[in-house]
Amino acid sequence: MSSKKSALNLNFKEIWRYRDLLLLFVKRDVITLYKQTVLGPLWYLIQPLFTSVIFTLIFNNLAAIPTGEGIPSFLFNLAGITSWNYFSACLTGTSDTFKKNQGIFGKVYFPRVIMPLSVVFSNLIKFGIQLLVFVLFYIYFVFFTSSASAARPDNVIVLLPILIIFMGLLGLGFGMIISSMTTKYRDLTFLVGFGVQLLMYGSAVMYPLAYFKEKVPEYAWLVEYNPMTRIIELFRYMTLGVGEFSISYFLYSGLISIVVFLIGLVIFNKTEKSFIDTV
């Protein structure tokens, strides 16, 4: 069952009417994911911490990639991973919306976009936990060690909530596009994980953008104009004061995020009308 609506439609009034269902899905995503695991929600903390340690050992200690004078490599990597994780979790979590929920979609009507939205909101809770961990490590390095002498939040940190919205919109947009395409092209399901890993290496998660531009100038544009690169660089600048801030790149990241989201919404709304015949 489906309602008639235009392709470019995000009916806030209808979503608000189904807000209890949205909250139910968010609760399900947060609680049931690690319900039968030994460590449970601690995985929210373990993954970014272990990844930061590995990146520090491989890229900073072995490969000797600099993170800036007075900026601890671990803190630099944790900032990149924290911001990257929210985007990638939104993308991968929404990329199989139709396939994962085909049973419920075929039986009852509710705004289909609630499903991917619930993933974005549930991942926002995880991001909040990981951001808190980052803040705790920041406090430790700044006040209890001498290795973070240059780590200082910049005044533009007031724009952080907007930057987080950009992360969510970008991940949601790409996720809805991929979810819609997988209803016809199942091979994409297997490529998502691999593609996200490749994208991470092209998003300056474990190295400064300036270092990449210096070492590989002929390919620097591929990384430089990646919107997630700019979001991660902005996140590091806001929280650590490392790198550079440009209002033009901030607006660029926002524009790309909104455009990708709108394209994803159009494709998602068109697909939901006929996906049950192809899934």
MIDOSE-1310 file (N, C-alpha, C; in nm, 2 decimals, decimal comma, always signed):
residues 279
mssk	+0,08/-0,12/+0,00/+0,00/+0,00/+0,00/+0,09/+0,12/+0,00; +0,05/+0,22/-0,07/+0,14/+0,34/-0,08/+0,05/+0,46/-0,11; +0,10/+0,58/-0,07/+0,02/+0,70/-0,09/+0,08/+0,77/-0,21; +0,00/+0,86/-0,28/+0,04/+0,93/-0,39/+0,12/+1,05/-0,35
ksal	+0,23/+1,08/-0,41/+0,31/+1,19/-0,37/+0,41/+1,22/-0,48; +0,47/+1,34/-0,48/+0,57/+1,38/-0,58/+0,70/+1,31/-0,54; +0,79/+1,31/-0,65/+0,91/+1,24/-0,63/+1,00/+1,32/-0,52; +0,99/+1,45/-0,53/+1,07/+1,53/-0,44/+0,98/+1,57/-0,32
nlnf	+0,97/+1,48/-0,22/+0,88/+1,50/-0,11/+0,93/+1,45/+0,02; +0,93/+1,53/+0,12/+0,97/+1,49/+0,25/+0,86/+1,54/+0,34; +0,75/+1,47/+0,35/+0,63/+1,52/+0,42/+0,65/+1,52/+0,57; +0,69/+1,64/+0,62/+0,72/+1,65/+0,77/+0,60/+1,63/+0,85
keiw	+0,49/+1,67/+0,80/+0,36/+1,65/+0,88/+0,33/+1,51/+0,90; +0,35/+1,43/+0,79/+0,32/+1,29/+0,79/+0,42/+1,21/+0,88; +0,55/+1,25/+0,87/+0,65/+1,19/+0,95/+0,63/+1,22/+1,10; +0,58/+1,34/+1,13/+0,55/+1,38/+1,27/+0,44/+1,29/+1,32
ryrd	+0,34/+1,26/+1,23/+0,23/+1,18/+1,27/+0,27/+1,04/+1,31; +0,38/+0,99/+1,24/+0,43/+0,86/+1,26/+0,56/+0,86/+1,35; +0,57/+0,97/+1,43/+0,69/+0,99/+1,51/+0,71/+0,87/+1,61; +0,61/+0,82/+1,66/+0,62/+0,71/+1,76/+0,68/+0,59/+1,69
llll	+0,65/+0,56/+1,56/+0,71/+0,45/+1,49/+0,85/+0,48/+1,46; +0,88/+0,61/+1,43/+1,02/+0,65/+1,41/+1,11/+0,62/+1,54; +1,05/+0,66/+1,65/+1,13/+0,64/+1,78/+1,14/+0,49/+1,81; +1,04/+0,41/+1,77/+1,05/+0,27/+1,79/+1,16/+0,20/+1,71
fvkr	+1,17/+0,25/+1,58/+1,28/+0,20/+1,50/+1,42/+0,24/+1,55; +1,43/+0,36/+1,60/+1,55/+0,41/+1,65/+1,59/+0,33/+1,77; +1,49/+0,30/+1,86/+1,52/+0,22/+1,98/+1,56/+0,08/+1,94; +1,50/+0,03/+1,84/+1,53/-0,11/+1,79/+1,67/-0,11/+1,74
dvit	+1,71/-0,01/+1,66/+1,85/-0,01/+1,60/+1,95/+0,00/+1,71; +1,93/+0,08/+1,81/+2,03/+0,10/+1,92/+2,04/-0,02/+2,01; +1,93/-0,07/+2,05/+1,93/-0,18/+2,15/+1,96/-0,32/+2,10; +1,89/-0,35/+1,99/+1,90/-0,49/+1,94/+2,03/-0,52/+1,87
lykq	+2,10/-0,42/+1,82/+2,22/-0,44/+1,74/+2,33/-0,52/+1,82; +2,35/-0,49/+1,94/+2,45/-0,55/+2,03/+2,38/-0,63/+2,14; +2,25/-0,66/+2,13/+2,18/-0,72/+2,24/+2,24/-0,86/+2,28; +2,28/-0,94/+2,19/+2,33/-1,07/+2,22/+2,48/-1,08/+2,21
tvlg	+2,55/-0,97/+2,22/+2,70/-0,96/+2,23/+2,74/-0,96/+2,37; +2,87/-1,00/+2,39/+2,93/-1,00/+2,53/+2,95/-0,86/+2,57; +3,01/-0,77/+2,49/+3,05/-0,64/+2,53/+2,94/-0,53/+2,51; +2,84/-0,57/+2,43/+2,73/-0,48/+2,41/+2,77/-0,34/+2,35
plwy	+2,71/-0,23/+2,41/+2,74/-0,10/+2,36/+2,89/-0,06/+2,37; +2,97/-0,13/+2,44/+3,11/-0,10/+2,45/+3,18/-0,11/+2,31; +3,11/-0,18/+2,22/+3,17/-0,18/+2,08/+3,16/-0,04/+2,02; +3,07/+0,05/+2,06/+3,07/+0,18/+2,02/+3,20/+0,25/+2,04
liqp	+3,27/+0,21/+2,15/+3,39/+0,27/+2,20/+3,51/+0,20/+2,15; +3,51/+0,07/+2,14/+3,62/-0,02/+2,10/+3,66/+0,01/+1,96; +3,56/+0,01/+1,87/+3,60/+0,03/+1,73/+3,68/+0,15/+1,69; +3,63/+0,27/+1,74/+3,71/+0,39/+1,70/+3,85/+0,39/+1,77
lfts	+3,85/+0,34/+1,90/+3,98/+0,35/+1,97/+4,08/+0,25/+1,91; +4,04/+0,13/+1,88/+4,14/+0,04/+1,82/+4,18/+0,08/+1,68; +4,08/+0,14/+1,60/+4,12/+0,19/+1,47/+4,22/+0,30/+1,48; +4,20/+0,39/+1,58/+4,29/+0,50/+1,59/+4,43/+0,45/+1,63
vift	+4,44/+0,35/+1,72/+4,57/+0,30/+1,76/+4,64/+0,24/+1,63; +4,56/+0,16/+1,55/+4,62/+0,10/+1,43/+4,67/+0,20/+1,33; +4,59/+0,30/+1,31/+4,62/+0,41/+1,22/+4,75/+0,48/+1,27; +4,76/+0,50/+1,40/+4,87/+0,57/+1,46/+5,00/+0,49/+1,44
lifn	+4,99/+0,36/+1,46/+5,11/+0,27/+1,45/+5,15/+0,26/+1,30; +5,06/+0,25/+1,21/+5,09/+0,22/+1,07/+5,13/+0,35/+1,00; +5,04/+0,45/+1,00/+5,05/+0,57/+0,92/+5,15/+0,67/+0,98; +5,14/+0,69/+1,11/+5,23/+0,79/+1,18/+5,36/+0,74/+1,23
nlaa	+5,36/+0,62/+1,29/+5,49/+0,56/+1,34/+5,57/+0,50/+1,23; +5,51/+0,41/+1,15/+5,58/+0,34/+1,04/+5,60/+0,42/+0,92; +5,49/+0,48/+0,87/+5,50/+0,56/+0,74/+5,54/+0,70/+0,77; +5,55/+0,74/+0,90/+5,60/+0,88/+0,94/+5,52/+0,99/+0,87
iptg	+5,39/+0,97/+0,87/+5,30/+1,08/+0,82/+5,28/+1,18/+0,93; +5,32/+1,31/+0,91/+5,31/+1,41/+1,02/+5,16/+1,45/+1,04; +5,13/+1,48/+1,17/+4,99/+1,53/+1,20/+5,00/+1,68/+1,24; +5,12/+1,74/+1,25/+5,13/+1,88/+1,29/+5,20/+1,89/+1,43
egip	+5,28/+1,99/+1,44/+5,35/+2,01/+1,57/+5,25/+2,04/+1,68; +5,27/+1,96/+1,79/+5,18/+1,98/+1,90/+5,04/+1,92/+1,89; +5,03/+1,83/+1,79/+4,90/+1,76/+1,77/+4,93/+1,61/+1,78; +4,89/+1,54/+1,89/+4,91/+1,40/+1,91/+4,85/+1,32/+1,79
sflf	+4,92/+1,22/+1,74/+4,88/+1,14/+1,62/+4,75/+1,07/+1,66; +4,74/+1,01/+1,78/+4,62/+0,94/+1,82/+4,50/+1,03/+1,82; +4,51/+1,15/+1,87/+4,40/+1,24/+1,88/+4,36/+1,29/+1,74; +4,46/+1,31/+1,65/+4,43/+1,35/+1,51/+4,35/+1,24/+1,44
nlag	+4,39/+1,11/+1,46/+4,32/+1,00/+1,40/+4,19/+0,98/+1,46; +4,17/+0,99/+1,59/+4,04/+0,98/+1,65/+3,94/+1,08/+1,60; +3,99/+1,20/+1,58/+3,90/+1,30/+1,53/+3,85/+1,26/+1,39; +3,94/+1,22/+1,30/+3,90/+1,17/+1,17/+3,81/+1,06/+1,17
itsw	+3,83/+0,96/+1,25/+3,75/+0,84/+1,26/+3,61/+0,87/+1,32; +3,61/+0,95/+1,42/+3,48/+0,99/+1,48/+3,39/+1,05/+1,38; +3,44/+1,15/+1,30/+3,36/+1,21/+1,20/+3,32/+1,12/+1,08; +3,42/+1,04/+1,04/+3,40/+0,94/+0,93/+3,30/+0,84/+0,97
nyfs	+3,30/+0,79/+1,09/+3,21/+0,68/+1,14/+3,07/+0,71/+1,12; +3,03/+0,84/+1,16/+2,89/+0,88/+1,15/+2,84/+0,87/+1,00; +2,92/+0,93/+0,91/+2,89/+0,93/+0,77/+2,87/+0,79/+0,72; +2,98/+0,70/+0,74/+2,98/+0,57/+0,69/+2,87/+0,48/+0,75
aclt	+2,84/+0,50/+0,88/+2,73/+0,43/+0,94/+2,59/+0,46/+0,88; +2,57/+0,59/+0,85/+2,45/+0,63/+0,79/+2,44/+0,58/+0,64; +2,55/+0,58/+0,57/+2,55/+0,53/+0,44/+2,52/+0,37/+0,43; +2,60/+0,30/+0,51/+2,58/+0,15/+0,50/+2,45/+0,11/+0,57
gtsd	+2,41/+0,18/+0,67/+2,28/+0,14/+0,74/+2,16/+0,17/+0,65; +2,17/+0,26/+0,56/+2,05/+0,29/+0,48/+2,06/+0,23/+0,34; +2,17/+0,17/+0,31/+2,20/+0,12/+0,17/+2,12/+0,00/+0,14; +2,06/-0,07/+0,24/+1,98/-0,19/+0,21/+1,84/-0,18/+0,26
tfkk	+1,79/-0,05/+0,27/+1,66/-0,03/+0,33/+1,55/-0,11/+0,26; +1,54/-0,11/+0,13/+1,43/-0,19/+0,06/+1,45/-0,34/+0,08; +1,57/-0,39/+0,06/+1,59/-0,53/+0,07/+1,56/-0,58/+0,22; +1,61/-0,51/+0,32/+1,60/-0,55/+0,45/+1,45/-0,54/+0,50
nqgi	+1,37/-0,45/+0,45/+1,24/-0,42/+0,50/+1,13/-0,46/+0,40; +1,16/-0,54/+0,30/+1,06/-0,57/+0,20/+0,94/-0,64/+0,25; +0,95/-0,72/+0,36/+0,84/-0,78/+0,42/+0,74/-0,69/+0,48; +0,79/-0,59/+0,55/+0,70/-0,50/+0,62/+0,65/-0,39/+0,52
fgkv	+0,73/-0,36/+0,42/+0,69/-0,26/+0,32/+0,57/-0,31/+0,24; +0,57/-0,44/+0,21/+0,47/-0,50/+0,13/+0,33/-0,53/+0,20; +0,33/-0,50/+0,33/+0,21/-0,53/+0,41/+0,14/-0,41/+0,46; +0,21/-0,31/+0,50/+0,14/-0,19/+0,57/+0,20/-0,06/+0,52
yfpr	+0,12/+0,04/+0,51/+0,17/+0,17/+0,47/+0,22/+0,25/+0,59; +0,33/+0,32/+0,57/+0,38/+0,43/+0,66/+0,48/+0,50/+0,57; +0,52/+0,62/+0,60/+0,62/+0,69/+0,52/+0,75/+0,61/+0,52; +0,78/+0,56/+0,40/+0,90/+0,47/+0,38/+1,03/+0,54/+0,43
vimp	+1,03/+0,67/+0,41/+1,16/+0,74/+0,44/+1,19/+0,73/+0,59; +1,09/+0,69/+0,67/+1,11/+0,68/+0,82/+1,22/+0,58/+0,84; +1,23/+0,47/+0,76/+1,33/+0,37/+0,78/+1,47/+0,42/+0,77; +1,51/+0,49/+0,66/+1,64/+0,54/+0,66/+1,67/+0,66/+0,76
lsvv	+1,56/+0,73/+0,79/+1,57/+0,84/+0,89/+1,60/+0,78/+1,03; +1,54/+0,67/+1,06/+1,57/+0,60/+1,19/+1,71/+0,56/+1,20; +1,77/+0,52/+1,09/+1,91/+0,48/+1,09/+2,00/+0,60/+1,12; +1,97/+0,71/+1,06/+2,04/+0,84/+1,08/+2,04/+0,88/+1,22
fsnl	+1,92/+0,88/+1,28/+1,90/+0,92/+1,42/+1,96/+0,82/+1,52; +1,95/+0,69/+1,50/+2,01/+0,60/+1,59/+2,17/+0,61/+1,58; +2,22/+0,63/+1,46/+2,36/+0,65/+1,45/+2,41/+0,78/+1,51; +2,32/+0,88/+1,52/+2,35/+1,01/+1,58/+2,38/+0,98/+1,73
ikfg	+2,31/+0,89/+1,79/+2,33/+0,85/+1,93/+2,47/+0,79/+1,95; +2,50/+0,70/+1,86/+2,64/+0,64/+1,86/+2,74/+0,74/+1,84; +2,72/+0,84/+1,75/+2,81/+0,94/+1,72/+2,83/+1,03/+1,85; +2,73/+1,05/+1,92/+2,73/+1,13/+2,04/+2,82/+1,06/+2,15
iqll	+2,81/+0,93/+2,16/+2,89/+0,85/+2,25/+3,04/+0,86/+2,21; +3,07/+0,84/+2,08/+3,21/+0,85/+2,03/+3,26/+0,99/+2,04; +3,18/+1,09/+2,02/+3,23/+1,23/+2,04/+3,27/+1,26/+2,18; +3,19/+1,20/+2,28/+3,22/+1,21/+2,42/+3,36/+1,15/+2,45
vfvl	+3,38/+1,03/+2,39/+3,51/+0,96/+2,41/+3,62/+1,05/+2,35; +3,60/+1,11/+2,24/+3,70/+1,20/+2,18/+3,73/+1,32/+2,27; +3,62/+1,38/+2,33/+3,64/+1,49/+2,42/+3,72/+1,44/+2,55; +3,69/+1,33/+2,60/+3,77/+1,28/+2,72/+3,92/+1,26/+2,68
fyiy	+3,95/+1,20/+2,57/+4,09/+1,19/+2,53/+4,15/+1,32/+2,50; +4,07/+1,42/+2,45/+4,12/+1,55/+2,43/+4,16/+1,61/+2,56; +4,08/+1,60/+2,66/+4,10/+1,66/+2,79/+4,23/+1,59/+2,85; +4,24/+1,46/+2,83/+4,36/+1,39/+2,89/+4,49/+1,44/+2,82
fvff	+4,49/+1,45/+2,69/+4,61/+1,49/+2,62/+4,65/+1,64/+2,65; +4,55/+1,73/+2,66/+4,57/+1,87/+2,68/+4,62/+1,90/+2,82; +4,55/+1,84/+2,92/+4,57/+1,88/+3,06/+4,67/+1,78/+3,13; +4,69/+1,66/+3,08/+4,77/+1,57/+3,15/+4,90/+1,52/+3,08
tssa	+4,92/+1,58/+2,96/+5,04/+1,55/+2,88/+5,09/+1,68/+2,82; +5,21/+1,67/+2,77/+5,27/+1,79/+2,70/+5,27/+1,78/+2,55; +5,21/+1,67/+2,50/+5,21/+1,65/+2,35/+5,11/+1,72/+2,27; +5,01/+1,78/+2,34/+4,90/+1,85/+2,27/+4,91/+2,00/+2,29
saar	+5,02/+2,06/+2,28/+5,04/+2,20/+2,31/+4,97/+2,29/+2,20; +4,95/+2,24/+2,08/+4,88/+2,32/+1,98/+4,74/+2,28/+1,96; +4,69/+2,18/+2,03/+4,55/+2,14/+2,02/+4,45/+2,23/+2,09; +4,39/+2,32/+2,01/+4,29/+2,41/+2,07/+4,17/+2,42/+1,98
pdnv	+4,05/+2,41/+2,04/+3,93/+2,43/+1,95/+3,92/+2,57/+1,90; +3,88/+2,59/+1,78/+3,86/+2,72/+1,72/+3,72/+2,77/+1,74; +3,70/+2,90/+1,73/+3,57/+2,96/+1,75/+3,47/+2,91/+1,66; +3,51/+2,86/+1,54/+3,41/+2,81/+1,45/+3,35/+2,68/+1,49
ivll	+3,38/+2,63/+1,61/+3,32/+2,51/+1,66/+3,17/+2,53/+1,68; +3,13/+2,65/+1,69/+2,98/+2,68/+1,70/+2,91/+2,62/+1,58; +2,98/+2,60/+1,47/+2,92/+2,55/+1,34/+2,92/+2,40/+1,34; +2,97/+2,33/+1,45/+2,98/+2,19/+1,45/+2,84/+2,12/+1,43
pili	+2,73/+2,16/+1,50/+2,60/+2,10/+1,47/+2,56/+2,10/+1,33; +2,59/+2,21/+1,26/+2,56/+2,22/+1,11/+2,65/+2,12/+1,04; +2,77/+2,10/+1,07/+2,86/+2,01/+1,01/+2,81/+1,87/+1,03; +2,76/+1,84/+1,15/+2,71/+1,70/+1,18/+2,59/+1,67/+1,09
ifmg	+2,50/+1,78/+1,06/+2,39/+1,76/+0,97/+2,44/+1,73/+0,83; +2,55/+1,80/+0,79/+2,60/+1,77/+0,66/+2,64/+1,62/+0,65; +2,71/+1,57/+0,75/+2,75/+1,43/+0,75/+2,63/+1,34/+0,74; +2,53/+1,36/+0,82/+2,41/+1,28/+0,81/+2,34/+1,28/+0,68
llgl	+2,32/+1,41/+0,62/+2,25/+1,42/+0,49/+2,33/+1,35/+0,38; +2,47/+1,37/+0,38/+2,55/+1,30/+0,28/+2,54/+1,15/+0,28; +2,55/+1,10/+0,40/+2,54/+0,95/+0,42/+2,40/+0,90/+0,39; +2,29/+0,98/+0,43/+2,16/+0,94/+0,40/+2,13/+0,94/+0,25
gfgm	+2,18/+1,05/+0,18/+2,16/+1,06/+0,04/+2,22/+0,95/-0,04; +2,35/+0,92/-0,02/+2,41/+0,81/-0,08/+2,35/+0,68/-0,05; +2,31/+0,66/+0,07/+2,24/+0,54/+0,12/+2,11/+0,51/+0,05; +2,03/+0,62/+0,03/+1,90/+0,60/-0,04/+1,92/+0,57/-0,19
iiss	+2,02/+0,63/-0,25/+2,05/+0,61/-0,39/+2,09/+0,46/-0,40; +2,18/+0,41/-0,32/+2,23/+0,27/-0,33/+2,12/+0,18/-0,30; +2,04/+0,21/-0,20/+1,93/+0,12/-0,16/+1,83/+0,10/-0,28; +1,80/+0,21/-0,35/+1,71/+0,21/-0,46/+1,77/+0,13/-0,58
mttk	+1,90/+0,14/-0,60/+1,96/+0,07/-0,71/+1,97/-0,08/-0,68; +1,99/-0,12/-0,56/+2,00/-0,26/-0,53/+1,87/-0,34/-0,55; +1,76/-0,27/-0,56/+1,64/-0,34/-0,59/+1,64/-0,41/-0,73; +1,73/-0,35/-0,82/+1,74/-0,41/-0,95/+1,88/-0,47/-0,97
yrdl	+1,98/-0,41/-0,91/+2,12/-0,46/-0,93/+2,17/-0,51/-0,79; +2,15/-0,64/-0,77/+2,19/-0,70/-0,64/+2,34/-0,70/-0,62; +2,42/-0,69/-0,72/+2,57/-0,69/-0,71/+2,62/-0,57/-0,62; +2,54/-0,46/-0,63/+2,58/-0,34/-0,55/+2,59/-0,37/-0,40
tflv	+2,51/-0,47/-0,35/+2,51/-0,50/-0,21/+2,65/-0,54/-0,17; +2,72/-0,62/-0,25/+2,85/-0,67/-0,22/+2,96/-0,57/-0,24; +2,93/-0,46/-0,31/+3,03/-0,36/-0,34/+3,03/-0,25/-0,24; +2,92/-0,24/-0,16/+2,91/-0,13/-0,07/+3,02/-0,12/+0,03
gfgv	+3,04/-0,24/+0,10/+3,15/-0,24/+0,21/+3,28/-0,21/+0,15; +3,31/-0,27/+0,03/+3,44/-0,24/-0,03/+3,45/-0,10/-0,08; +3,35/-0,04/-0,13/+3,35/+0,09/-0,18/+3,37/+0,19/-0,06; +3,30/+0,17/+0,05/+3,32/+0,25/+0,17/+3,46/+0,25/+0,22
qllm	+3,52/+0,14/+0,22/+3,66/+0,13/+0,26/+3,75/+0,21/+0,17; +3,73/+0,20/+0,04/+3,81/+0,28/-0,06/+3,79/+0,43/-0,04; +3,66/+0,46/-0,02/+3,63/+0,60/+0,00/+3,69/+0,66/+0,13; +3,71/+0,58/+0,23/+3,77/+0,62/+0,35/+3,92/+0,67/+0,33
ygsa	+3,99/+0,59/+0,24/+4,13/+0,62/+0,21/+4,14/+0,75/+0,12; +4,03/+0,78/+0,06/+4,02/+0,90/-0,03/+3,96/+1,02/+0,04; +3,94/+1,01/+0,17/+3,87/+1,12/+0,25/+3,96/+1,18/+0,35; +4,09/+1,15/+0,35/+4,19/+1,22/+0,44/+4,15/+1,18/+0,59
vmyp	+4,11/+1,06/+0,61/+4,08/+1,02/+0,75/+4,20/+1,00/+0,83; +4,31/+0,95/+0,77/+4,43/+0,91/+0,84/+4,55/+0,99/+0,80; +4,53/+1,10/+0,73/+4,64/+1,19/+0,69/+4,59/+1,33/+0,67; +4,67/+1,43/+0,69/+4,63/+1,57/+0,66/+4,61/+1,59/+0,51
layf	+4,52/+1,67/+0,47/+4,50/+1,70/+0,33/+4,62/+1,77/+0,27; +4,68/+1,86/+0,34/+4,80/+1,93/+0,30/+4,92/+1,83/+0,27; +4,93/+1,73/+0,35/+5,04/+1,63/+0,33/+5,02/+1,56/+0,19; +4,89/+1,52/+0,17/+4,86/+1,45/+0,04/+4,88/+1,54/-0,08
kekv	+4,85/+1,66/-0,07/+4,87/+1,76/-0,18/+5,01/+1,78/-0,21; +5,09/+1,77/-0,10/+5,24/+1,79/-0,12/+5,30/+1,66/-0,18; +5,26/+1,55/-0,14/+5,32/+1,42/-0,19/+5,27/+1,38/-0,32; +5,14/+1,39/-0,34/+5,08/+1,34/-0,47/+5,00/+1,46/-0,53
peya	+5,06/+1,56/-0,58/+4,99/+1,68/-0,63/+4,90/+1,65/-0,75; +4,95/+1,56/-0,83/+4,87/+1,53/-0,96/+4,73/+1,47/-0,93; +4,72/+1,40/-0,82/+4,59/+1,33/-0,78/+4,52/+1,40/-0,67; +4,58/+1,51/-0,62/+4,53/+1,58/-0,50/+4,38/+1,62/-0,52
wlve	+4,34/+1,66/-0,64/+4,21/+1,71/-0,66/+4,10/+1,60/-0,63; +4,14/+1,47/-0,65/+4,04/+1,36/-0,62/+4,00/+1,36/-0,47; +4,10/+1,39/-0,39/+4,08/+1,39/-0,24/+4,02/+1,53/-0,20; +4,08/+1,63/-0,26/+4,05/+1,77/-0,22/+3,90/+1,80/-0,24
ynpm	+3,84/+1,76/-0,35/+3,70/+1,79/-0,38/+3,60/+1,68/-0,34; +3,65/+1,58/-0,26/+3,57/+1,49/-0,20/+3,50/+1,56/-0,08; +3,36/+1,57/-0,08/+3,30/+1,65/+0,03/+3,33/+1,59/+0,17; +3,35/+1,46/+0,18/+3,38/+1,41/+0,31/+3,52/+1,45/+0,36
trii	+3,61/+1,47/+0,26/+3,75/+1,52/+0,30/+3,73/+1,66/+0,37; +3,65/+1,74/+0,31/+3,63/+1,88/+0,36/+3,56/+1,87/+0,49; +3,47/+1,78/+0,51/+3,40/+1,77/+0,64/+3,49/+1,73/+0,75; +3,57/+1,63/+0,72/+3,67/+1,58/+0,82/+3,77/+1,69/+0,85
elfr	+3,82/+1,76/+0,75/+3,92/+1,86/+0,77/+3,86/+1,97/+0,86; +3,73/+2,01/+0,83/+3,66/+2,11/+0,91/+3,64/+2,06/+1,05; +3,61/+1,93/+1,07/+3,59/+1,88/+1,20/+3,72/+1,89/+1,28; +3,83/+1,86/+1,22/+3,96/+1,86/+1,29/+3,99/+2,01/+1,32
ymtl	+3,96/+2,10/+1,23/+4,00/+2,24/+1,26/+3,91/+2,29/+1,37; +3,79/+2,26/+1,37/+3,70/+2,30/+1,48/+3,74/+2,25/+1,62; +3,78/+2,12/+1,62/+3,80/+2,06/+1,75/+3,95/+2,07/+1,79; +4,04/+2,07/+1,70/+4,19/+2,06/+1,73/+4,26/+2,19/+1,69
gvge	+4,20/+2,26/+1,60/+4,27/+2,38/+1,55/+4,38/+2,35/+1,45; +4,37/+2,23/+1,39/+4,47/+2,19/+1,29/+4,41/+2,19/+1,15; +4,50/+2,23/+1,05/+4,45/+2,24/+0,91/+4,40/+2,38/+0,88; +4,30/+2,39/+0,80/+4,26/+2,53/+0,76/+4,10/+2,53/+0,75
fsis	+4,05/+2,65/+0,78/+3,90/+2,66/+0,77/+3,87/+2,76/+0,66; +3,78/+2,73/+0,57/+3,74/+2,82/+0,46/+3,59/+2,81/+0,46; +3,53/+2,93/+0,46/+3,38/+2,93/+0,45/+3,33/+2,88/+0,32; +3,41/+2,90/+0,22/+3,37/+2,85/+0,08/+3,37/+2,70/+0,08
yfly	+3,47/+2,63/+0,15/+3,46/+2,49/+0,15/+3,35/+2,44/+0,25; +3,32/+2,51/+0,35/+3,21/+2,48/+0,44/+3,08/+2,48/+0,36; +3,06/+2,59/+0,28/+2,94/+2,60/+0,20/+2,94/+2,49/+0,09; +3,06/+2,46/+0,03/+3,07/+2,36/-0,07/+3,02/+2,22/-0,01
sgli	+3,07/+2,19/+0,11/+3,03/+2,06/+0,17/+2,88/+2,06/+0,19; +2,83/+2,17/+0,24/+2,68/+2,18/+0,27/+2,60/+2,16/+0,14; +2,65/+2,23/+0,03/+2,57/+2,22/-0,09/+2,57/+2,08/-0,15; +2,69/+2,02/-0,15/+2,70/+1,88/-0,21/+2,61/+1,79/-0,12
sivv	+2,62/+1,80/+0,01/+2,54/+1,72/+0,10/+2,39/+1,73/+0,07; +2,34/+1,85/+0,05/+2,20/+1,88/+0,03/+2,16/+1,83/-0,11; +2,25/+1,85/-0,21/+2,22/+1,80/-0,35/+2,21/+1,65/-0,35; +2,31/+1,58/-0,29/+2,31/+1,44/-0,28/+2,18/+1,38/-0,21
flig	+2,15/+1,45/-0,10/+2,03/+1,41/-0,02/+1,90/+1,42/-0,11; +1,89/+1,54/-0,18/+1,77/+1,56/-0,26/+1,76/+1,46/-0,38; +1,88/+1,43/-0,44/+1,88/+1,33/-0,55/+1,84/+1,19/-0,49; +1,89/+1,16/-0,37/+1,86/+1,03/-0,31/+1,71/+1,02/-0,27
lvif	+1,65/+1,14/-0,23/+1,51/+1,14/-0,19/+1,42/+1,12/-0,32; +1,46/+1,18/-0,43/+1,38/+1,17/-0,55/+1,39/+1,02/-0,60; +1,51/+0,96/-0,60/+1,52/+0,82/-0,65/+1,45/+0,73/-0,55; +1,46/+0,75/-0,42/+1,40/+0,67/-0,32/+1,25/+0,67/-0,33
nkte	+1,19/+0,79/-0,35/+1,04/+0,80/-0,36/+0,99/+0,74/-0,49; +1,07/+0,75/-0,59/+1,03/+0,68/-0,72/+1,03/+0,53/-0,70; +1,14/+0,48/-0,64/+1,16/+0,34/-0,63/+1,05/+0,27/-0,54; +1,01/+0,34/-0,43/+0,92/+0,28/-0,34/+0,78/+0,25/-0,40
ksfi	+0,75/+0,31/-0,51/+0,62/+0,29/-0,58/+0,62/+0,16/-0,65; +0,74/+0,11/-0,69/+0,74/-0,01/-0,78/+0,84/-0,12/-0,73; +0,91/-0,09/-0,61/+1,02/-0,19/-0,57/+0,97/-0,33/-0,54; +0,84/-0,34/-0,49/+0,79/-0,47/-0,45/+0,79/-0,57/-0,57
dtv	+0,78/-0,51/-0,69/+0,78/-0,60/-0,81/+0,92/-0,65/-0,85; +1,02/-0,58/-0,80/+1,16/-0,61/-0,84/+1,24/-0,67/-0,73; +1,21/-0,65/-0,61/+1,29/-0,71/-0,50/+1,27/-0,85/-0,49
